[in-house]
Amino acid sequence: MNSTPQDSLHSTGKAQYVPSTEAESSYNLLEEMSIKEILAGINNEDHKVSARVREVLVDVELLVQQVVSSLKNGGRLFYIGAGTSGRLGILDASECPPTFGVSPDLVTGIIAGGDSAIRTAVEHAEDHINQGYIDLKNEGLQKGDVVIGIAASGTTPYVIGALEKCRKEGVITGCITCSPGSPITNSCDYPVVVQVGPEFITGSTRMKSGTAQKMVLNMITTTTMIQLGRVKGNRMVDMQLTNNKLIERGRKMLMEQLNINYAEASSILQQYGSVRAALVNIKTK
């Protein structure tokens, strides 16, 4: 499918917004640097990310409050993005079921171009302003859900179009971007803008911008799941026991919580199938 003027946000005749993520790198002649110099430069830039995220914690909190409220009332959380941003959303969503034992459709990641775009770039997939909302509806989007658009540049038509349509339909919307004043910040209810500055390689938003987005995504789902009661103390008591490492972790949790030995923990875990079920049943006997 080729882009058409009505599909593109950049065909309006208005002056095109230039995202701060496209700003010139503070470094130059990278090809002349040694390996040590390149690594030091990248690491120096990465050090800035956490501080920039800390500056917007109030905005993250406002967004998380909406997510928690929605999920407590039967809603779902959707991430939508293109390229690296879309992949990060899918990564965060896909880790929720094994980590917190929730349904796979409670948190859903959607990427422009569909599942094939997770591994391979799909030409012009992000340029279609109407497709994002269509993809959301195909995943069962309803009014009580929350949709968070992820776009480092804040200009992705696929994401912006989806958010704008969601707002018109009364769906709560948020965004994670790294470009202040970008179009996406005016297209949602709860924008989170992490201004990380120019990338080490000019425009390569898989670097600092991607790191910032991943940090915020971790905050959103981790905080939400804690608020939903999916963590006890500091333990993932609802994790899915899908490999030996996690089974061993479950045994250790039971040994600590119930003051029992390894063999007893193994037997109990096998009997109940999850750490939470074991704790609930053993402690109520």
WOVEN-V716865 format. One record per residue. N is the residue number from 1. RES is the residue in three letters. PSI is psi as a letter, one per 20 degrees, with the letter a starting at -180 (none if undefined). Layout:
# WOVEN-V716865
n:N res:RES psi:PSI
n:N res:RES psi:PSI
This chain:
# WOVEN-V716865
n:1 res:MET psi:p
n:2 res:ASN psi:q
n:3 res:SER psi:q
n:4 res:THR psi:r
n:5 res:PRO psi:h
n:6 res:GLN psi:i
n:7 res:ASP psi:h
n:8 res:SER psi:p
n:9 res:LEU psi:i
n:10 res:HIS psi:j
n:11 res:SER psi:k
n:12 res:THR psi:i
n:13 res:GLY psi:i
n:14 res:LYS psi:r
n:15 res:ALA psi:p
n:16 res:GLN psi:p
n:17 res:TYR psi:p
n:18 res:VAL psi:o
n:19 res:PRO psi:q
n:20 res:SER psi:h
n:21 res:THR psi:i
n:22 res:GLU psi:j
n:23 res:ALA psi:q
n:24 res:GLU psi:p
n:25 res:SER psi:q
n:26 res:SER psi:i
n:27 res:TYR psi:q
n:28 res:ASN psi:r
n:29 res:LEU psi:l
n:30 res:LEU psi:h
n:31 res:GLU psi:i
n:32 res:GLU psi:i
n:33 res:MET psi:q
n:34 res:SER psi:r
n:35 res:ILE psi:g
n:36 res:LYS psi:g
n:37 res:GLU psi:h
n:38 res:ILE psi:g
n:39 res:LEU psi:g
n:40 res:ALA psi:h
n:41 res:GLY psi:g
n:42 res:ILE psi:g
n:43 res:ASN psi:h
n:44 res:ASN psi:g
n:45 res:GLU psi:h
n:46 res:ASP psi:h
n:47 res:HIS psi:h
n:48 res:LYS psi:i
n:49 res:VAL psi:g
n:50 res:SER psi:g
n:51 res:ALA psi:h
n:52 res:ARG psi:h
n:53 res:VAL psi:g
n:54 res:ARG psi:h
n:55 res:GLU psi:h
n:56 res:VAL psi:k
n:57 res:LEU psi:h
n:58 res:VAL psi:g
n:59 res:ASP psi:h
n:60 res:VAL psi:g
n:61 res:GLU psi:g
n:62 res:LEU psi:g
n:63 res:LEU psi:g
n:64 res:VAL psi:h
n:65 res:GLN psi:g
n:66 res:GLN psi:g
n:67 res:VAL psi:g
n:68 res:VAL psi:g
n:69 res:SER psi:g
n:70 res:SER psi:g
n:71 res:LEU psi:h
n:72 res:LYS psi:h
n:73 res:ASN psi:k
n:74 res:GLY psi:j
n:75 res:GLY psi:r
n:76 res:ARG psi:r
n:77 res:LEU psi:p
n:78 res:PHE psi:p
n:79 res:TYR psi:q
n:80 res:ILE psi:p
n:81 res:GLY psi:a
n:82 res:ALA psi:q
n:83 res:GLY psi:c
n:84 res:THR psi:g
n:85 res:SER psi:g
n:86 res:GLY psi:g
n:87 res:ARG psi:h
n:88 res:LEU psi:h
n:89 res:GLY psi:g
n:90 res:ILE psi:g
n:91 res:LEU psi:g
n:92 res:ASP psi:g
n:93 res:ALA psi:g
n:94 res:SER psi:i
n:95 res:GLU psi:i
n:96 res:CYS psi:g
n:97 res:PRO psi:g
n:98 res:PRO psi:h
n:99 res:THR psi:g
n:100 res:PHE psi:j
n:101 res:GLY psi:k
n:102 res:VAL psi:r
n:103 res:SER psi:q
n:104 res:PRO psi:h
n:105 res:ASP psi:j
n:106 res:LEU psi:g
n:107 res:VAL psi:p
n:108 res:THR psi:p
n:109 res:GLY psi:p
n:110 res:ILE psi:p
n:111 res:ILE psi:q
n:112 res:ALA psi:p
n:113 res:GLY psi:i
n:114 res:GLY psi:a
n:115 res:ASP psi:h
n:116 res:SER psi:h
n:117 res:ALA psi:i
n:118 res:ILE psi:h
n:119 res:ARG psi:h
n:120 res:THR psi:p
n:121 res:ALA psi:p
n:122 res:VAL psi:o
n:123 res:GLU psi:p
n:124 res:HIS psi:j
n:125 res:ALA psi:h
n:126 res:GLU psi:i
n:127 res:ASP psi:i
n:128 res:HIS psi:o
n:129 res:ILE psi:h
n:130 res:ASN psi:i
n:131 res:GLN psi:h
n:132 res:GLY psi:g
n:133 res:TYR psi:h
n:134 res:ILE psi:g
n:135 res:ASP psi:h
n:136 res:LEU psi:g
n:137 res:LYS psi:h
n:138 res:ASN psi:h
n:139 res:GLU psi:j
n:140 res:GLY psi:k
n:141 res:LEU psi:p
n:142 res:GLN psi:r
n:143 res:LYS psi:h
n:144 res:GLY psi:j
n:145 res:ASP psi:r
n:146 res:VAL psi:p
n:147 res:VAL psi:p
n:148 res:ILE psi:o
n:149 res:GLY psi:p
n:150 res:ILE psi:o
n:151 res:ALA psi:o
n:152 res:ALA psi:g
n:153 res:SER psi:h
n:154 res:GLY psi:j
n:155 res:THR psi:j
n:156 res:THR psi:o
n:157 res:PRO psi:g
n:158 res:TYR psi:g
n:159 res:VAL psi:g
n:160 res:ILE psi:g
n:161 res:GLY psi:g
n:162 res:ALA psi:g
n:163 res:LEU psi:g
n:164 res:GLU psi:g
n:165 res:LYS psi:h
n:166 res:CYS psi:g
n:167 res:ARG psi:g
n:168 res:LYS psi:h
n:169 res:GLU psi:j
n:170 res:GLY psi:j
n:171 res:VAL psi:p
n:172 res:ILE psi:p
n:173 res:THR psi:q
n:174 res:GLY psi:r
n:175 res:CYS psi:q
n:176 res:ILE psi:o
n:177 res:THR psi:r
n:178 res:CYS psi:j
n:179 res:SER psi:o
n:180 res:PRO psi:q
n:181 res:GLY psi:j
n:182 res:SER psi:r
n:183 res:PRO psi:h
n:184 res:ILE psi:h
n:185 res:THR psi:h
n:186 res:ASN psi:j
n:187 res:SER psi:j
n:188 res:CYS psi:r
n:189 res:ASP psi:h
n:190 res:TYR psi:n
n:191 res:PRO psi:q
n:192 res:VAL psi:o
n:193 res:VAL psi:o
n:194 res:VAL psi:o
n:195 res:GLN psi:n
n:196 res:VAL psi:i
n:197 res:GLY psi:a
n:198 res:PRO psi:q
n:199 res:GLU psi:r
n:200 res:PHE psi:g
n:201 res:ILE psi:p
n:202 res:THR psi:p
n:203 res:GLY psi:i
n:204 res:SER psi:n
n:205 res:THR psi:j
n:206 res:ARG psi:i
n:207 res:MET psi:d
n:208 res:LYS psi:g
n:209 res:SER psi:g
n:210 res:GLY psi:g
n:211 res:THR psi:g
n:212 res:ALA psi:g
n:213 res:GLN psi:g
n:214 res:LYS psi:h
n:215 res:MET psi:g
n:216 res:VAL psi:g
n:217 res:LEU psi:g
n:218 res:ASN psi:g
n:219 res:MET psi:g
n:220 res:ILE psi:g
n:221 res:THR psi:h
n:222 res:THR psi:g
n:223 res:THR psi:g
n:224 res:THR psi:g
n:225 res:MET psi:h
n:226 res:ILE psi:g
n:227 res:GLN psi:h
n:228 res:LEU psi:j
n:229 res:GLY psi:j
n:230 res:ARG psi:j
n:231 res:VAL psi:p
n:232 res:LYS psi:p
n:233 res:GLY psi:d
n:234 res:ASN psi:k
n:235 res:ARG psi:q
n:236 res:MET psi:m
n:237 res:VAL psi:i
n:238 res:ASP psi:j
n:239 res:MET psi:q
n:240 res:GLN psi:p
n:241 res:LEU psi:m
n:242 res:THR psi:i
n:243 res:ASN psi:r
n:244 res:ASN psi:h
n:245 res:LYS psi:g
n:246 res:LEU psi:h
n:247 res:ILE psi:g
n:248 res:GLU psi:h
n:249 res:ARG psi:g
n:250 res:GLY psi:g
n:251 res:ARG psi:g
n:252 res:LYS psi:h
n:253 res:MET psi:g
n:254 res:LEU psi:h
n:255 res:MET psi:g
n:256 res:GLU psi:g
n:257 res:GLN psi:h
n:258 res:LEU psi:i
n:259 res:ASN psi:l
n:260 res:ILE psi:r
n:261 res:ASN psi:r
n:262 res:TYR psi:g
n:263 res:ALA psi:g
n:264 res:GLU psi:g
n:265 res:ALA psi:g
n:266 res:SER psi:g
n:267 res:SER psi:g
n:268 res:ILE psi:g
n:269 res:LEU psi:g
n:270 res:GLN psi:h
n:271 res:GLN psi:g
n:272 res:TYR psi:i
n:273 res:GLY psi:i
n:274 res:SER psi:q
n:275 res:VAL psi:g
n:276 res:ARG psi:g
n:277 res:ALA psi:h
n:278 res:ALA psi:g
n:279 res:LEU psi:g
n:280 res:VAL psi:g
n:281 res:ASN psi:h
n:282 res:ILE psi:g
n:283 res:LYS psi:i
n:284 res:THR psi:i
n:285 res:LYS psi:none
